[in-house]
Amino acid sequence: MMALGPIGFLAPWMLLALAALPAIWWLLRFTPPSPNVVVFPPTRLLKDLKPTEETPARSPWWLTLLRMLLAALLILALARPVINPDRETFAGDGPLLLVVDNGWASAANWAGRREAIAAAIDRASRDGRTVLLAPTASDQPIGGPLPADAAQERITGLNPEPYAPDRAKLAAALDKNLEIKTGYSVVWLSDGLDYGEGESFTESLAKLAGGGGSLTVLQPEPRDTPLGLGQATGEGGVLAGRVLSGTDGPRKGTVRALTGRGEPLGEAPFTIEAGKREAKASFDLPLEIRNQVARIQIKGERSAGAVHLLDASSQWHRVGIVSGESREEAQPLLSPLYYVERALSPYADVITPNERNAATAVHDLIDKQRVSTIVLADIGKLVAGTQEELEDWLDKGGVLIRFAGPRLEQGGDELLPVALRRGGRSLGGSLSWSTPQPLAAFEENSPFEGLEVPDDVRVNRQVLADPTVAMDAEVWATLADGTPLVTAAKQGEGWIVLFHVTANSDWSNLPLSGLFVEMLRRAIALGPSQVGAPTDEDGAAIEAGAPQTTSTTALAPIQTLDGFGQLVPPPPRAAPIAPDQLAKTVPGPDHPPGYYGPSGAARALNIVTPVTKLTPLPPVESASAVSGYTLKKPMALEPWLYVAALALFGLDILAVLALSTGFRFRRRHMATAAAIAFVLALVPSALPAPAFAAGAERAPETTGNPADDFALKASTKTRLAYVLTGDAEIDRTSEEGLGGLSKVLRARTALEPGAPMGVDIESDELSFFPVLYWPVREDTEPMSDKTLAKIDAYMKQGGMIIFDTRDQERVAYGGTQGKALTRLIGQLDIPPLEPVPENHVLTKSFYLMNSFPGRWDGGSLWVEAEPAYEAERSERSRRTDGVSSLVITSNDLASAWALDEANRPIFPVVPGGEVQREMAFRAGVNLVMYALTGNYKADQVHVPALLERLGQ
């Protein structure tokens, strides 16, 4: 390629044609003489006319100049000029070394990074250079320089990784594997962060650029610098996010709280002030909602560092509850644990051991579950070994909450804040002089201070402290007559708390009040989130958030984050982590961030930890150029030159017309000129947008991922879908049929569906479509196990598939589609089927119908049979809103729905003609409304309206 400053030519040899411009000038100077315009005279005057020979006249100078300019534009267009805004970016003639930071911090601006990479490779291609691609967050070996075309193919598989780049490892690999040590044109696409090795890495790149090469560093603008997110400790247990920035503020944004399904639960704004690089975003959420938060992430930031995963250890105290009585499953209101579990479940991770042996249950809670609080309901005396284990656990900070009961009336053991008198105190009984007592207001030194005491709370019975035994105990709550209701004592770093009433409503109605919930919440807040967690070499506690069978059981990855912060199945290389090493594990190729451990009790590994700091990349002194991500592909001028030449050609035509008529336009000439001008005005708008240079894309893709493009198209509007069978005629009929049905839906209902989409049942995502039409081919083959599982999941998650065998007219002659359908879905987990019953919701979801014809009539419409038992009906209604996931017909519905562009039917329907076609459209409307609204029309509230319509 030849270049003149910022303008280059892909076909410079065409510029030699400019030497012919003088000859073109000489030829264009002449123009034919203008004809004389005379009024036709009488015949007798013809003899007076004498023919004269005229010689060509010279054309006006301005017309000649116009034609010369037209010729010059055509020659320049054939030379294919391009504007290269980054002419000085790559100095030297050596290979291009493209160093790409592809860690988590690069994902936020990955589109601009990909554009810069493609532009650099395109430039190398036009300069005839080879390209060496070196990502900093890849464990792949560094190969040799590649041709530009091969490098362009390689970057299609380059994506951001969910961990920090390892620049030191890349520098060592480059120094070891490169045969040529200097002379490279190095372009470093940095993420703007320093991971403690920025200066040394820059020096390594500068050495490679020595000897006639260059070093260019591209880094994001301050507004595009990546943000990281961790969890901060909020006051009063409030969920808060810790937002980190790689540059000084000011910056503003929002942190979102999401469930495990990605459903938003709340948002919290943050502001990083000028001169600072950290801020806190606190969520104002009820604790019932807070407990549902599975992750928090920065809105608008697509990176693994902008997502912080939560697990049980970061959200709740772990509370174990043990009862001295057998749990009454049939009558839960009688269980001592029922009210405690209901009170704490919204605010803590409540664990109820299956083991009925109290000693074994307590051991499991302390040793395996590592709970911070243990609740013992009506357990009188503990065995010695269990008591010693609890004492050791209390010394480490545990909180033991005990409730009274018939067993504790016998005196109890030593793990009580006060000594108890044998026998309880009955208030309001037939042999008692006293009445049920209300609660007194809480004292200032009580953890319950500030809680409002309901007037209707009464205590009928309690255990009493023995006043003759002196103990160092605190009284946190009393009755109106001054007798203790809640007492507590400090034991080591922990607490022993005793409620002098039962945990159920036998002795008082306190467990039925909201005060009971708040008292328990404040009691469990006295302890840490866990007790007995392992420690590191420095003695610091390592949080452990999941139950473990043994201390050495490795935590296998179950879900990990990709570079863009999406939870995906773990990559093949992901390895388990030892439980005592999780807190010290730095995310990397072997341990990407995500969830590790057993399902339901997984522990989170995140990029941002409490000690994480984001440091900006220091100034690169040895770089020949430092700029933002402004590297762009050269823009081709060829289309614009052709447009200009076409415009000059139009002006030339107008000029010739003007000269040939002597500037005396008639109406028809004026009309012709106006028509030509109108066409020329339309030409630029009809031409495509300016293209990039050869080999580049005309415009950047929206996502660069076909699956994402398919999802975007499918999710922007509600669409009907059909399965691509591989038969062009069947697929075309399906598309036309669903297109016709969509037109009817737009005209008759509130639904405005988009154009139908064909889906590849093997590879495309099905969850975007509420209805899937599947025409069955005679030669269809059984599906793979993977596809069967995919279809089974689609149907069980609320999707509806209409299988159409299209063979009703051939049933009497031995149609084969029934066998094909058996081959197709015979391995699916299909419930029992039945023809649509008379009172089925499908018969009244929009129109009142008793048959569902298509192109053919007479075939039954099969749906899932109604369950025989109420429990099964309730479960199906909960799971799929009462919608049959499977509909089978043989009436060829799509052919009856098919309309051309003029809304004319394409196929005839038999035997009912157009009346039958109308009923087929109504059947289609009912099917779609049934899939979208479920058993809504089965509600009794619609019965009067339906009866009235039936009467009409």
N, C-alpha and C positions, 0 to 999 in steps of 0.2 A: 504494500500500500504506500502510495506517495502522499506526503503531508506538506501542506503550506500553512504553518501556524496551527490554529485550532481546526482547520478544515483539511480533511484528507480525501483521497480518491481511490475507490476500490478498483476502478478500471482506468488508470491514468493514461494508457496508450490512446484512448479515445480523444484526448486533448490535442493530438496531432491534427485532428480535423479542423482545428481553429486556423491552421495555416491556409485553409481554402477560403477563408472569409473574403480576401480581396477579389477572387474570381466570382464569388457569389455576389459581391457588391456590383461588379461590372454587369453581370447578367440581370440583376434586379433593377438596374437603372432604367430599363425600357419597359414600356407598357403599351398595349394596343391602343390605337387612336379611338376616341369616343365617336360613336355613330351619330350622324345628323338626324335630327327628328324633324320631319316635315309633314304637313297636312297633305293627304293624298289629293292630287289635283285632278281635274277632268282629264279624260283620255287624250284630248287634243293638245294638252300642254306637255305631254310626255316627250314630244319630239324636241322640246326646248331644253330638256335635261341632258347635260353632257357629263359622261363619266370622267372622274378625275382619280389619279393615283395619289395616295397619301402615304407618307412614310411614318413609321412609328415615332412617337414622341417620347422624350425622356420623362420618367416618373418623378414625382415631387421628392425632394430630399427627405422629407419626414416619413414618406412611405417606404423609401429605400432603407432608412434607418430602422424602421419598425421591422422590416423583413430580416435585416442583419441581426437584430436583437433576437428575433424568433429562431434563426439558425444557431446563434450562439447558445441559447437556452437548451436547444435540443442536443447540441454537442456536449454541453456540461452535464445534462441529465444522463446521457449515455456513459459518461465517465463515472457515474454513481458517487457523487460527493457525499460526505458525512461530516457532521460537526462533532468534534471530539473535545468535550469540555475539560477532560483530565489528561491533556497531552503531556504535562510535566510530571505526572504521578509516578511513572516508572522510568527512572533514569538507568542508563546502562543497557547492555545487550545480553546479559546473562539470563539464566532461567528465572522464572517467576516463582518465588517461594511464598505461598499463601498460608499464613498462620492464622487459624480461626479459633477464637475462644468459643467453644460450644458447651460450656457448663450451664448450670441453672440460670445464671444471671443474663445469659444471652437470649433466653427465650422471649423476654418481654418485647424485644425489637427484632425478632427473627426474620420478619418479612423484609425489613430494610437490610439486614445482614445478608440474606440470600440474594437480594438484588445487587448488592455491592460485590459479592463473590462472583456472580454471573458476569457482571460488568468487567471485573478484573480478568477473568478467563477469556472473555470476548476480546479484550484489548490484547492479551497475550497471543491469541489466535491470529489477529491481524498483523501483529509484529513478528509472527513466525517463531514465537518462543515456546518452550516447553513449560509445564506447570507442575509444581510439587505442592500437593495439598497436605497440610499438617494441622489437624485439629488438636487442641490442647486437652480435651476431655475424652480421649479415645484410647483404648488399649490395643488398637490394631497396629501392627508393625509399619514403620515408615518405609515406603517403597521408593523407587527412583522417580525422576521426572517423567511426566506423561504428556502425550500430545494434548492439545487444548480440547479436542473433541472427547477424548477419553476422560479428561478431568471434568468436563461438563456433565458427563454421564455419572461420574462418581458423586458429585454434589447432590444428586437427586436423593441419595440415601443418607445424606448428612442431616442430623437433627440434634437439637439441644439435649444434653444429658441431665439427669436430675441430681447432679452433684457438682462440686467445684472443680475447675480445671486443674490439672497437674502440670504446670508449666516447667517445673524443674525436670520432671521425667521426660518431657518432650525435648527440652534442650539437650539432655544427655543422649537421647536417641538420635537427634540430628547430628551431634558431634561424632557419634560412633558410626552411623550408617552412611553419611554422605561422603562420597569420594572426593568431590570438589568442596573445599572448605570456605571459599570466598567467591565474590563476584555475583552474588544473587541480588535480584531486585526483590527485596523482602517487603511484603505488605502484611501488617499485623492488624487484624480486625479484633480489637480488644473489647471486653465488656465493661471497661472503665473501673474495675476493682483491682485492688492489690491484695493478694493472698499471702503476703510475706515474702514473695520472691520476685517482685516486679522489677527491681533494679538489676538483679543478676540475670534475669531472663532477657531484659533489654540489652545488656552487654553481650549476651550470647548471639542475639539477632544482629547486633551491630558488627560483630566479627564476620558473620556470614555475608553481610552486605559490603564488607570491605573489598578493596581491589577493583573499584569501578562500579560497584553496585549501589544500591540505595536502600534506605529503611523508611517506610511510610507507616505511620500509626494512625489508625482510624479508631475513634472512641465516641461513644454516644454523647449527645448534648445533655446538659444538666437536667432538662425536663424528662429525658428518656433514660436516665440512670436507673438501674434496677432497684426495686424495693424488696426487703426481706420482712418476714413476719414470724414472730414468736409469741409465746403466751406470757403475759405479765401477771403479777399477783395483784388482784384488785382488792379494794377494801371491803370487808364484810363478805368475802367469798364471791364478789362480783367478777364475772368473766371479762377479761381485758386482753387486748392484743398489743404486742410491742412491735412497733413499726420502725424499721431501720432503713436508712438511705445511704447510698454511696457518695453523695455530695451534700453540701450544706443547704439548708432550707433557704427560702420558704417553699414548702410543698404541702398540698392538701389532698385528701382522698377519703375513701370510705372502706371500712372492713366489714365483711359480711359473715354472718354465722349461718351455717348450713347443716342440714341433717345428713345422715349417711346416704340418702338418695339424692342429695343436692338441692333439697327444697329449702328456700330461704326462711330463716327464723327471726332475723333482725339485722340491723345495720348500725354501725357506730362510726362517726366521723373522726378524723384525726388531722392535726395540723403540725407540721414540723416547722418550728420557728426559724427565723434567719440566724445563721451561724451555728445551728444545731443539726444533728443527723439522726435524731431519735424522737419518737412521740408515742403516746399511749392512746388506745381507742377502747373505751369502756362500754360494755353493753348493758343497757337497762332492761333486763329480761327477768320475768318471774322464774324462780328456780325450777318450776315444773317444766318451763320451756328450755331453760339453760341446760337441763340434764339431757335434752334431746340433741344438743349440738355435738356433731361429730367432727367438724373441722371449721376453721375460720380462714378466710382468704381475702386478699386485697382486691377490691372491685376494679376490673379493667386491667389487672396484671396477670399475664398468662405465664407463670413460671412455677417451678416446684418450690422455690424459696418464698414465694408469696402465699403459700398454703401451709397452714400448721394443723396437723392432725391431733385430735384429742383422744385419749383413752380414759379408762376408769381412774387411773392414778392422778390424772390432771383435772378431773372434774369432781369427784366425790370422795368422801370418807368411806372407807370400807367397814361395814358394820355387820357383825355376826350375831344372830339371835338364837338362843337355846331355851327350851322350855322343859320344866319338870314333868309336864303332862303330855300324853299322846295328843297329837294334833287332830282335831275333829274336822276332817275334810267335808263331811256332809253338812255340818253345822259350824261354819267358820266363825260365826259371831261368838261362839262359846270358847274359841281357842285363845289362850293367853298371848299368843304371838300375833294374832290377826291385827289388832289395833296398832301395835308397835310397827309391824311391817307396813301397814297402810300409811302410818304417820311419817315414816322415814324414807319410803321408796322414792318419793319425788326429789329427795335431797341427798341421798346417799346410795352407795352400792350395797344393798342389803343381801346378806348371804344366810340362807337357812340350811344347815347341814342335813343331809338325808339320814345321817347316823342318829339313831335314837338314844344311844349311850351318851350321857352328858360328858363324861370324861373324854371319850374319843372325839366327840364333837368339838369340845374346847381345844383339844390338842390340834386338830385339823385347822381350826380357825387361826390359831396362833402360828403354827409351824408352816402350813401350806398356803393359807389364804392371806396371812399377814394383815389381819384386820387391825384397825385402830381403836375400835370400840366393840365391846362384847356386852350384850344384854342377856341377863339371866332372869327368867320369869318363874317365880315360885320354885326355886331350887333351894332346899334347906341347907344341907351339909354337903360339902365337896370332899372327895377323897383326898388324902394327903398329897399324893403326887400331883393331882390337878391343882390343888391349892398352891403348891410350890411353883408350879409352872405359871400360874396366874400372877403370883407375887413377882416373879422375875420379869414377866411381861409388863406389869404395872410400873416397875422400877424404870423401864425404858420409855415410859410415856403413855401407856395404854389407859383407856377409860373403861371402867367396869360399872355398868348400870344394873342394879338389881331391883326387882319388884317383889313385893310381899305376896303372901298367899298362905293357905293352910299349912304348908310344910314349914314355912319360915316362922310361923307362930310358935313353933317348938323351941325357938331360941337361935337357930342358925349356927354358923361357923365363925371363924376369925376374920374372914374377908367381908367385914361390915364396918361402916363408919362409926356405929354406936352399938353398944350391947343392948339386946332386946329382952323385954320381959316375956315370960312364957304366957301364952294365951293372948288374944287380941282384945281390942276394945270395940264393942258394938254400940253404935249410936242409933237411937230411934227404934230399937226393938221393943217387944212387948214387956220385957223384964228390965228395961233401961229407963232411967229417969231423964236421960239427955235426948236431944233431937239431932238429926243429921246436921253436920257442921259445914258452913261455907268456908272458902279460903280467905285468909287475910291478905292484905296488900304486901308485896314483896319488899324486903329491906334493901337499902342502898348497897350493902355488901354482897348481895345475892346476884349470881349470873342472870337471874330471871328479872332483875330490876328493870322497870319500864314496861313490862307486859301487863296488859289490862286483864283483870280477873273478872270473868263472867259472873253475873249475879246468880245464875241458876246452877252452878256447879256445887254439888253436895257430896260429902263423904259419909258413908254409912258404917264403915268398919275400917280399922287400921291396926297396925302393930305399933307398940309403944316402946320408946327407949327406956332403958333401966336407969333411973336417976342415981342409983347407988354406985354405979360404975362410972368412974371419971374417964373420959376419952377426949382426945383432941379432935373434935368434929365441928363442922360448920352446919348451921341450919339455914337452908336456902328457901324453904317455904314452910308456912305454918297454917293451921286452921284458925278460925276466928277465936277459939278459946285458948290459943297459944300453944297447943300441942304440935310437935314437929310433923310435917308431912313429907318433906324431902330433906335428907341430911347427907353430908359429904365429908370425906377426909382425904388428905393428900397422902399418897403412897409413892415414895421415890419421885419420879417425874410424872407419875400418873395420878388418877383420881378414882376413888370408890364412891359411887353415888347410890343412895337407897331411896326409892319411892316406898313409902309406908302403906301403900295400897296395891291392889292387884293391877296387872297390865290389861285386864278386861273390865267389863262393867259390873262384876260381881260385888265389889266393895264400894264403888263410887261411879259417878257418871263423868269423871274427869277424862277418861279415854275417849268419850264421845264429843269432847269439845275441841275447838281450835287451839285452846291454850295448851293442851297436851302435846300437840304437834310442835309448837314453838318452844316449849320446855325441853323436849327431846333434841331439837335442833341445836339449842344453845349448849346442851350437855355434851353432845358429840363433837361440837366445835372446840372443846377443851383439848382434844388430842390432835396429833398430826394425821396426815392422810393415811399413813401406814406405820406400823410398829414392827421392828425386827428385820428391816430390809438389810441386805448385805452392804458392806462398806468397802471403799477403795483403799489404796495404800496409805492415803492421808487420813483415814478414819472417817471420811465424809460419807453420809448415807447415800446409797444408790436407790432411787425409787423403783419399785417393782409393782406393776399394775395388774398383773394377771395371776390367776391361780396356777400353781406349779405342783407337779407330782413329786419332783425332786429338785434340788438346787442345781443339778447339772443337766436338766432337760433343755435341749437347744430349742430356740424359738424359730420355727420355719416361717419364711415369708408367705403371706396369703394374699396381700394386695400391695402394690408399690406405685409410687408416683412416676409419671413420665416427665420429660423435661418441661412440658407445658402445664404441669400441675394437675393432671388427670389421673385418677386411680385406675390402674390397669392390672391385669394378671402379672405376676412377677416374671422377669426375664429368666431364661434358662440358667444364666450364670449366678443369679441371686442365691446366696448361701444362708443357712441358719445362723443365729447369733446366740451365744451363751447368755443366759438371763443376767448374770452378774457383770456382763460386758456391754449390755445394751446402752447404758447411760454414757459410756466412754467411747462408743462406736461412732466414727465419723462416716457419713454417707459416702459411698464410693461405688465402683462397678460391681463389687461383690455384695455390697449391702446398700442398695438404693433406699431412699426414704420411703416409708410406708408402714404397713401393719405387720407385725411378727407375732407368732404364737397361735394358740388354738382359737378357732372361730368362736366368737362370743366373749372371749377374754383376751383379745389381742392387745399388744403393746405397741405404741407408736414410736417410730424413729423419724426425727425431723431434721431439716437442714439448719434452722435457726434455733440455737439453744440459749439459755440465760446468759451465757458469757460471750455470745457471738457479737462481733463488731464488723461493720462494713467500712473498709478503708479505701478511699479513692486512689487511683493509680497516680503515682508521683509524675512530675514532668519528665518527659523523655528527652534528655539533652542530646543524645546521639542520633536522633531521628532527623532525616532530611526534611520531613513534612509531617505535621500533626493536624488532623482535621476531623470533622464529624463524618457521619455516614452519608457523604454527598457524592460518592463515586457512582456515576451513571453510565449507561451504555451510550455509545455515539448514536446520534439521531440522523437518519438518512434524509437528505434533501431532495433525492430523486423524485418522489411523488409531487413535491411542491413545484419543482422546475417544470414537470409535465403540465401541471395545472396552469402555471404562468404562460407556458408556450401555447396551450390551448386557448387561453384568453387573448393572447396576441394574434393568434390565427383568426379568431372571431373578429377582432378589430380590423384585420387586413381585409376580410370579406366585406365588412361594412364600408371600408375605404374604397375598395374596387367598385362596389355598387354606386357609391357617391360620384366617383370620377366618371364611370361609364354613362351616367345619366346627366352629367353636367350639373350635378347638385339640384336637379329638378325632380324631386320625388313625387311620384303619384301615390294614390292611396294603396294600390297593391304593393308598391315597393316599400311604403312605410309599414304595411302590415307584415311583409316578409322580414324587414329589419327588426321589428318588434318581436316577432316570433323567435328569430335567431338570438336576440338579446336575452329573451326569457329562458331559452334552453341553456345558454351559457351561464346564466345566473344559477340555474339548478345544478350544473355540473359539479362545482366544488362541494356542495352539500352531499352529492351522491357518491363522491369518492371516499375511500376508506381513510381513517385517521392516519397520521404520519406513522410509518413503520420504523422499527429499529433496523439496524444493519443486518446484513445477511446472517442467517443462522440463529437470530434472536426471536423471542416471542413478540408478537404485535402488541400485546398488553399483558400486564402482570395478572396471574391467576388470582382468584378470590382467596382460595385456601391452599392450592397446590396439591390437594389430596382428593382423589375422585370420590372416596367414601364420604368426606366432609361435604363436597359439592352435592352429592346425592342427598345427604341428610338436610342440607340447607334448602334444596328445592322441595323436598318432601315435607318439611316442617313449616314452611312459610304459609301454606294454606292446607285446609283439609282436602285430601285427594283420595279418590278411589284408585285402587291398584289392581293389576291383573298379572298373572304369572306368565312369563315368557316361556313358550313351549318349544321354540325352535322351528315351528312351522309358520312361515311368513303369513299365510292366509289366515290361520287361526288367530295369530297375534294381531293382525290388522282388524279382524272382526271384533276381537276383545276391546281394542282401543276405540273403535268406532262405537261399539255398544256402550261402554262406560262413558264415552264422551256424550252420547245421546242422553243417557240417564242423568248425567251431570247437568245438561241443559234443562231437563225437566225439573230437577231438584231446585235449580236456581229460579225457575219460573213459578213453582208451586209452593215452595217451603222457604223458611228463613235461612236455610243452609245455602252457602254460595261456594261450592267446591271448585277447586282448580282443575286444570286439565289432568286426565288420568295418567298414571305412570306405570310402565312395565317394570317388573322386578325380576331379577335373577334369583331364584329361590335358593341357590347354593351360596351366593356371596353377598347379596344386598340385605340391609337391615329391614326387618318387617314391622317393627314396633311403631313406625310413623303412621301406619294405615289402619283405620278401624275396620275396613272391609277389604278382603282379598278375593278376587274372582279367579277361579282356577278351572279353565277348560281342560278336559281330560282327553288326551290323544289315545288312539287305539294301540299304538306301539310304545306307550310309555314304559319306562323301566323303573324298577324299585330304586328308592333313594338311599343315600348313604346314611349311616348311623348319625353322623354329625348333623345332617340336614333334618333327619327325623326328630332329633332332639331340639333343633331350632324351631321347627313347626310346632312341636308339642308345647314348648315354652310360650310361643306366640299365642296359641289357643288358650292355655291356662292362665295367661296374664291379661285376658280380656279381648283378644282379637277374634274376628269371625271370618271363616273361610267358606266360600260358596263353591263347592265342587259341582261342575256341570258336565255330565257325561254326553249331552247333546245327541242322544240316540233314541229318543222316545219314538220317532217315526220308524225305527228299525227294530224295536223290541220284539215285535211279532215275528220278525224274520231272523231272529238270533243275533241281536246287537252284541258287540264285543266290548263296549266301553265299561260294562259292569266288571268284567274280569280285569280290565286295565285299572279301574279304580281300586280293586282289591290289591293288585300288585303295588299300587302307589301308596296306599295308606294302611295296608293290612297290618303293618308293624307298629302303628301309632296306638297310643293309649286312649282309645276312643270309648266314651261311655255308651250305654244302650241308646239306640235311636228309635224313633217312631214317626209316622206321618204327622204333620201339624194337626194337633187336636182342634176341636171346634172352638174352644174358649182360649186358645193360645194367644199370647200378647201379639204375636206376629200377625194375627188376623185383624188387629185393631190399632196397630201402632200409628197409623196415619189414616188410611182408608179402611173401611169395613169390607173384608174380603173372606171368601171361603175357598178360593182356588188361586193358584199361582202359575198361570200359563207363561210360555215364552213364544218362540217361533212355533213350537209344537204344543199341543195341549193333551192332557190326560195323564201325565206323569205326576207322581206324588212328590211333595216337598218334605224331605226328612230332616228332623231336628233332634236334639238331645231329648231323651224321654225325661219327664218330670220324676224326681226322686220320690220314692214311696214314703219316706219318713220325714217328719218335720225338721229334724236336726240336719239331715242331708240337704233339705231345701234351703235352710238358713245358711249353711256353709257355702252352697253354690251361689246363693244370692250375694253373700259377702264377697266371694272371690270374683265373680264375673258380673255382678248386678243382674243376675237372672238371665243373661244372654246366652243362647246356645252358641258354643264356639264352632260348631260344625253345621253346615246346611248342604244338603245334597239334592240335586234335581237332575232331570234328564230332558228338560223342555227347551234347552238352548236359549237362555235368557238374552245373551249378548246380541244374537242375531235379530231378535225382536226389538231391542233398544237401538240398534245401529241406525244412525242418520248421517246423511252427507252434509256438505257445507251449506246447502240450501234448506236444511232441515227436512229433507225428503227421505222416507224409508228406503233402505238399501235392499232388504230381503223381504219376501212375502211371508206372511204368517198364515198357517192353516190349522184347523179348518175355519176359524172364526173371523178372519179378515182383520179390518182395522179396529173393530170392537175388541178383538182379542189382543191386538197390539196395545190398545189403551189399558186393558187389564194387566198386560205385562209391565207397562210403565208403572202402574199403581203397585204391582208386586215389588218392583225395584225400589220404589219410594218407601214402601213398608219395610223392606229389608234394611235399607240404610238407616231409617229412623229407629228401627229396632236395635241395630248395632250401636247407635249413638246414645239412645235414651234408656236402654235396658227395659226393666219391667215397670217402668213408670206408669204405663197405661193399665197395669194390673191392679193399681190402687183402687180401693172401693170408692174413693171420692169421684171417680169418673163414671161410675155405674149409671147415675141418672141421665147424664148426657148421652151415654151410649144407648140406653134404652129408648131415649127420645128419638135418636137417629134411626134406630132399628124400626121404631113405630112409623117413621116417615117412609 
